Amino acid sequence: MKYLVTGTAGFIGFHVAKKLLERGDEVVGLDIVNDYYDINLKYARLANMGIQRDLVKKGELVQSDTVPSYRFIQLDLSVKEPLLALFAQEKFDVVIHLAAQAGVRYSLTHPEVYIESNIISFLNIIECCRFHPVKHLVYASSSSVYGSNEKMPFSTSDSVDHPISLYAASKKSNELMAHTYSHLFNIPTTGLRFFTVYGPWGRPDMALFLFTEAILKGEPIQVFNHGNMKRDFTYIDDIVKGVLKVADRPASPNADFDSQKPDPGSSKAPYKVYNIGNSSPVLLMDYIHAVEKGLGKEAKMNLLPLQPGDVPASHAEVSDLVRDTGYKPDTPIEQGVRSFTEWYLDYYKK
């Protein structure tokens, strides 16, 4: 199978591409390699896959020097024509679209970036899937779509019409756009609502990275909502297993779909949305203690109120994903955090 994986200089995309290659698939990786966070980390991920920084030129496919079945291209997804040309040339079997502008708080100060990266770019991807048909489009949504919902655990059968950040609104928009194209053009689409993914090669703007960096420097960490938060932290290896299981199972119409009582997570069209999380929320303070244990150093804490756009808790209901794919996250928090801290200390030579 030939896969297009977008966002392969990013955290999840990097790990997904690696696993696809390990099992023998052909992968074209795509990323804009922007400076939302340290581009050196992004190029280090690419180098880990045999893509050397000095060979990367915008719009040109680069062959990995270590993995014959991997090529990479730097492209801006908000520009349609080069993407159409890539689809016409490569004839992908499956697209796993993980490239996006991430971050809830950043969306409060840079809203235009989210429209360009998460709306226009998604439209271009799904248009390419329309004109150059694929067996399946899998794309990243987010647990942020649950917004001000308070019923736990979050279920894909729940309404998600009250987002509290533009980031969340952009991800809900992706789900709506996907449904439209599944209905009109019979494109099998599956959206994955990720729940706080963490692990080696993670994003520097996320809590685990920020906590680790500050603790090692002896600086206080910022603990929002005074530590009274719960998150469905999910280890990257568990996420990747779930993504591949979903990718291997193209969305199909729900034969039991009731138009009088429509299920938001499925459709008469080949469309599906899943939560993908650990389904076992962890107190933020317990997460911090796991970081302290992994580093062998106590954290200084600056307790702060809940930030705009944040939610106090997240909890994924994943029974349909388990039923349909056999997905089973099994990495304990202490083990996952220890894997991250070991990677961090090695990567940054601490």
N, C-alpha and C positions, 0 to 999 in steps of 0.2 A: 504494500500500500504506500502511496505517496501522500505525505501530509504537508500542508502549510501550517506552520505554527507561528503566530505573530507574538511579539513581545519576548523573543528569545534572548535578548540581552537583559531581560527583567527576571525577577525572582522565580515566579511560578513557571513562566515560559521556558526558562533555562532548564529546570528540572524535568518538565514534561518532554522537551525535545531529547534530553539525555536518555530517558527511559524508553521512548519510542525507538531510538537508535540501538539501544541495548537489546531490544527484542527483534531487531532486524528490519525495521521499516525505513523507508527513505524519507528524509525531512529537508524541507527548505525553511530555514528560519528567517524571520523578518523583524526588524526593529528600526525605529527612527534614531535611537541612541541620543535622546535629549538630555538636558542638564537639570532635570527636576531633582535628581540627587547625583552624587559623585559618579561621573562617567568612567572613572578609573575602575570602579567596581563592575560596571557594565562590561567594559572591555576585558576585564579579568574573567568574567563568566564566559565570554566569547572565546577567549584564549584557552580556557579549560576544555572547550569543544574543538580546538584546533583552528580557530579563526584568528589570524594575527591582525592586530590593530592597524599596522602600516599598509595592509592590503585592502582594508575596507574603504570603498569609494561609493558614494551615494548612487544608487540605481544599478550597480554592477554585482552580479552573483560572484561570491567568493567560495572557492572549494576548501573544505577543511583539510588541513595537512595531516590529520590523524584518523579521521573517520570518513571513509570514501563515500558513504551514503548521506553525508551532511553538507549542505551549502547554505550560505547566508547572504542576505541582501539588505542593505540599508535603504529604507523607503519611508516616505511620509504618507501615511494612509489617507490623509485628508486630500491628497491629489489623486484623482481617479485614473487618469490615462495610463500612467506607468503600472498601476496595479492591474488594470485590465490586460495590459500586454503580458504581464507575468502569468496571469491565469491562462491566457490563450496559449502561451508557450509551454507551461508546465503540466496543464491538465491534472489538477490535484484530485485525489479521491476524497479526502476529508480535510476540512479546515478547522483548526482549533485556534480561535481568536481570543488571545489573552492580552493583547496590547490595549492599553487605556491610560488615561490620566487618572491616577489613584489619589486618595487622600480626601478626607472629609473637610479638614480645617483649611487646606489649601484652596478648596472650592469656594470658600467664603471671600477670598481675596483675589482669586484669579478665575472668575467664572467663564470668561471667553474661551479659555484653554479647554474646558470640559465640553463645550459645544463642538469645538473643532476636533478634539481627540476622541470623544465618546459618542457623539451624535453623527457628525459628518463622516468620520472615518468608518463607523459601523455601517452607515448607509452604503459607502463605497464597497466594503467587504461583501455585504449581502447582495448588492447589485452584481458584483463579479460572480457570486454563486448562482445568480439568476441566469446570466448570459453564458457562463461556463459551468454547467451543472456539476455539483458534487454529491456524494452519497450522504454527507452529513456535515452540518455546520454546528460546532460546539462553541459557545462563547461565554465569557466571564460576566456574570452579574454580581450581585453583592448582597450580603445580609443587611446592608444599609437601607435597602428598599423598604424594610419593615418600619422604618421611621418612628412615628409616635405610637405604634402598636404596643400594647402592654401584655396581651395574652401570651403566656409561655407554655410550651415551646413554640417558636415561630413555625408556622406551617405554610406550605405553598398553596394550600386551599384558602388561606386568609386573604382578605383584601389588603392591597398595599398602595392605597391611594393618598397616603399622608406622609410623603417624604419630608425630612427636615434638613436636607442639604441639597445643593445642586448636584453634587456627586451622586447621591441616591436617586434623584430625579432623572439623571442621565442614564443610569442603569435600568430603571423602570422603563424608560423610553426604548432602550435596546430590546427589552422583552416584548413590548408592544409592536415595534418594527418587525421583529422576528416573526411574531404571529401573523402579521399582515402578509409577509412574503411566503410563509408556510401555507397560508390559505390561498393566496393568489397564484403562486407559482409552484406549489407542491414541494418546496425545499424543506427537507427534514432539519429542524433546528432544535437544539437543546441548550437552555440557559442554566448556568451553575451559580447559585448564590453562595459565594465563599464566605466562610466564617473565620476571621482572624487567623490567617495562615502564618506560621512561624517556622524557623529552622535555618540551617546553614545556607549561606549566600543570600540571606534575607535583605529586606529593604531598610536602609539607614533611617528612614523617617518613621519607622514603626517602633512601638514601645520596647520590645526586647532589645533592639539595637541601641536605642537611646539610653535605656537603663544600664546596659552593659558598659557602654562608653563612659557614662557619668560615674558609675561605681568605681571603675578602674582609675578614673582621674581624682577620686575623692570628692566629687561634686555632688550636690543634692539632686535627686531625681524628682521630676514633676509627677505627682500622684493626683490625678483628677478625681473629682467627686469624693475627695477625702478618703480614697481607697475603697469606697463602697460601690464597687463595680464588679460585674461578673461578665466573663467573656468565654465564648465557646472556642477556645484556642485549639487549633488543629495543626498537627505536625505535617510538614511538607510531603513526606513520603506517603502518608495516608491520603493526602489530597491528590497526589499524582496517580496513585492506584485508582482512585475514584474517577478522575478525569479520563483515564484510558478505558476503564470499564464502560463509561458513558459513551465515549467516542466510538467504541466497538459495537454499540447498540443504537443505530439510527432511530430517531424519534418516529413514532407511528401514531396514527389517529386513535383517539380513545373511543372504543366501540360503545362504551357506556356513557359517553358525554351527554349531559342533559341540558339542553339550551334554556329550559325553564329555570334551572338552578345551576348555572355554569360554574365549573371548577376553574379558578384562575390559573392553575398549574398545568392544565392539559387542554385538549381541544378536539374538534372534529378533524382538524388539520394535523399534519405530522409535526406536532409542536409539543414540547415538554419543558418544564422548569423543575429543577431539583434544588433543595438545600444540600450543601456539602460541608459538613462540619463534624466535630467530634461527638456532638450530642451529649456533652457532659461538661457544663459550665464550671469555670474555675474562678474563685475569688481573686481579684487583682493582687491582694496582699500575698496570697499563696504563690502566685506567679512570681512576684518579686522575691519571695523567700527562696524559690527554686533558682533564681538568678544568683542570689547571694551564695547559695550552696555551690553552684557551678563555678563561681569565681573565687570562693573561699574568702569573701570580703563582705562586710556589712554595708548596707545602703544608708545614706543620709536621705531623708525624705522631706520634700516641700509639698504639704497637703494643700490642694487647690479645689475650687468648685468645679462642677460639671461644665465642660466647654460647649459653646454653641455648636449644634449639629451632632453632638455625641449622644449616645443612648446609654442608660445606666446598666443595661444587661442585654445579653444575646444568648439564645439557646436554640439550636437547630433541631427540628423534627425531621428525621431522615429515613423513616420507615419505608417510604416508597422507593428511595434509592437502594436501600438494603434489599427490598423485595425484588426489584427489577434487575439489579446487577450483582448482588452479593457483597456490596461495599461494606467494609468493616474496619473502621479506624481502631488501632490498638496500641498506639504509642503513648505511654504515660507522660504527664507534664515534666516530671523531673528528668526522665530520660531524654525527651526532646530538647529541653532547655540545655541540658548538659552537652548534647551534640552541637548545639549552636555555640555555646561558650567555648568549647574545644576548637571549633572552626574559627571563631573570632580571634582567639589568642594566637592561633597558628597563622591566620591570614595577615593580621596586623603585627605579628612578631612581638607580642606583649610578654 
